[in-house]
């Protein structure tokens, strides 16, 4: 008897890792009746991350409609593992598939991601695992932070929710309410890249074009992220400009570290929930 081990990631825009395993299992069964097939769906922090965790660890999916990348309502969700860990994937609220074909990275928001984190925290999650990948956004995680209570003020002291194209308007950031919202819930951030926030290998330069940014837009988005890093350093004491992985998901890696005290970990690392 032959044994087959299936360890796929998702096929973006076509099949999830779990669906691929189902299709492959059926095909193998036809070609090699009686074969033993072991399926281990994987994810890189993007689409399918929640599904992969639930398949490996058990638990349940929590449906939680939230704000989509351009407003409106996205069919958001997260996973709640048996030990009380909540697994949130950015793509469920701000992923490229939700943005459709008319991409505007300067206008996209991660606000819905913050709503998912907030819902999980209020349900008593013991820890939060945030998967970054497949984003349509370039807001440095400011939208998510705003959903959790952070306040962003412009030069006139007026509050607003920044997006990628308005990061340079941020004059001050207040996070007292956000700190109260998250309390002592630890946040671990999973990302599959080590790109910094800014520079030739930064979020806008490398990933902006796949989100629909032309050269002028890339420069605008990069300037916004650089300004955000300066304000984060001044107001929050968070030095994220050269943080490895800070450029993940349109700068959300840097934002998660600054706003949530998140620890960035590569998806291939052994994470605390397995220790």
Secondary structure as GFF3:
##gff-version 3
##sequence-region A 1 275
A	DSSP	beta_strand	3	6	.	.	.	ID=ss1
A	DSSP	alpha_helix	17	31	.	.	.	ID=ss2
A	DSSP	beta_strand	36	39	.	.	.	ID=ss3
A	DSSP	alpha_helix	49	57	.	.	.	ID=ss4
A	DSSP	beta_strand	60	63	.	.	.	ID=ss5
A	DSSP	beta_strand	66	68	.	.	.	ID=ss6
A	DSSP	beta_strand	71	74	.	.	.	ID=ss7
A	DSSP	beta_strand	77	80	.	.	.	ID=ss8
A	DSSP	beta_strand	85	89	.	.	.	ID=ss9
A	DSSP	alpha_helix	91	94	.	.	.	ID=ss10
A	DSSP	alpha_helix	96	99	.	.	.	ID=ss11
A	DSSP	alpha_helix	111	122	.	.	.	ID=ss12
A	DSSP	beta_strand	127	131	.	.	.	ID=ss13
A	DSSP	alpha_helix	142	147	.	.	.	ID=ss14
A	DSSP	beta_strand	151	153	.	.	.	ID=ss15
A	DSSP	three_ten_helix	164	169	.	.	.	ID=ss16
A	DSSP	beta_strand	172	174	.	.	.	ID=ss17
A	DSSP	alpha_helix	176	182	.	.	.	ID=ss18
A	DSSP	beta_strand	186	191	.	.	.	ID=ss19
A	DSSP	alpha_helix	203	207	.	.	.	ID=ss20
A	DSSP	three_ten_helix	209	211	.	.	.	ID=ss21
A	DSSP	alpha_helix	215	236	.	.	.	ID=ss22
A	DSSP	alpha_helix	248	260	.	.	.	ID=ss23
A	DSSP	beta_strand	263	266	.	.	.	ID=ss24
A	DSSP	three_ten_helix	272	274	.	.	.	ID=ss25
###
